[in-house]
Amino acid sequence: MKTRITELLGIEHPIIQGGMHFVGLAELAAAVSNAGGLGIITALTQATPELLAKEIARCRDMTDKPFGVNLTFLPAFAKPPYPEYIRAIIEGGVKVVETAGRNPESVMPYLKAAGIKVIHKCTSVRHSLKAEAIGCDAVSVDGFECGGHPGEDDVPNFILLPRAAEELKIPFVASGGMADGRSLVAALVLGAEGMNMGTRFIATKEAPVHDNVKQAIVAASELDTRLIMRGLRNTERVLNNSGVERVLAIEREKGAALTIADLYGQVAGIYPKVMRDGDMEAGAWSCGMVAGLIHDVPSVKELIDRIMREADTLINQRLAGIVRA
Ligand SMILES: Cc1cc2nc3c(=O)[nH]c(=O)nc-3n(C[C@H](O)[C@H](O)[C@H](O)COP(=O)(O)O)c2cc1C
């Protein structure tokens, strides 16, 4: 399949693995890139820029295909040394960066001077247009369904993607709720040039997380995610568990007086406990509604090959058959 995204990134299939805290390590990124998509290492999972440089080198040992690095600007409890992380990305020879959180305007000159393609992940048309205006090469449009931070507008992809298509000149990929060949074809029809998946890639053989996490995703239905931190305008979609129930109880109790400090114990430092140790009740971790569409734990290559086969059959048989009739 050839789209503006495969051309821009030099990849075979229009499928990107979004940055994921404590999931986007070299093993997963390399597996996705080797299977013809774009794998992405998550910069801030590496505690220091030096460790990120090592992770980039490790990924390069595992693949000779292009891969990217995610740089997330979120309201963090401790401000990471972003200039040093960017230096590690540039010196590591990485050619694609996925930015997220606030807009990357302040870092664009450094990334562009290094010949890096920037894909900004946004949850609204206005933020996508801003990304286009500041020189981003593409956007990843994250609908309300998505795992992680869906923003505060609550617009799902059936509306958000065609709205993005109406306004944007740069190419965009659909993100949030994407799982299979149906998702890819739908994304293309709605105007996207490919798709970005998070949750689906966690339930793969190569994802370097505890098996409990993969099994929790397979067991979950589309009804099992919750939205936390709405009152802080830092909404996160997470898989429900007893830690999340505690967050929601604190949010109800504090009401408008809620501050991030009230939730610190339930949302800070949770990822290693869940992803590495498999403690599924530890607290809040991002997960998309798409869990309801995930029923197995294939290898990344099996998953991507299956998606491309399904997409081909849908376009050339189902849709072509409907049109011919
Ligand atoms: C466990 C998990 C961790 C994530 N961590 C990050 C992150 O650190 N930075 C980021 O930009 N997006 C993060 N995301 C969002 C994904 O990159 C992607 O946009 C999202 O998962 C797409 O929605 P989906 O899960 O429905 O596929 C995370 C998602 C998950 C599921």
The ligand as an ORCA input file, in Angstrom:
! r2SCAN-3c Opt
* xyz 0 1
  C      -0.066      2.184     27.932
  C      -0.064      3.410     27.069
  C       0.908      4.382     27.292
  C       0.946      5.521     26.483
  N       1.945      6.437     26.683
  C       2.055      7.502     25.848
  C       3.129      8.427     25.978
  O       3.991      8.301     26.858
  N       3.185      9.463     25.108
  C       2.257      9.627     24.114
  O       2.361     10.567     23.336
  N       1.217      8.780     23.982
  C       1.102      7.730     24.812
  N       0.065      6.827     24.635
  C      -0.900      7.046     23.529
  C      -0.547      6.213     22.275
  O       0.656      6.642     21.691
  C      -1.656      6.303     21.206
  O      -1.835      7.647     20.817
  C      -2.969      5.748     21.699
  O      -2.748      4.566     22.417
  C      -3.905      5.482     20.529
  O      -5.099      4.944     20.980
  P      -5.403      3.344     21.028
  O      -4.830      2.882     22.329
  O      -6.880      3.284     20.966
  O      -4.717      2.707     19.860
  C      -0.020      5.710     25.454
  C      -1.010      4.725     25.269
  C      -1.031      3.587     26.043
  C      -2.112      2.568     25.783
*
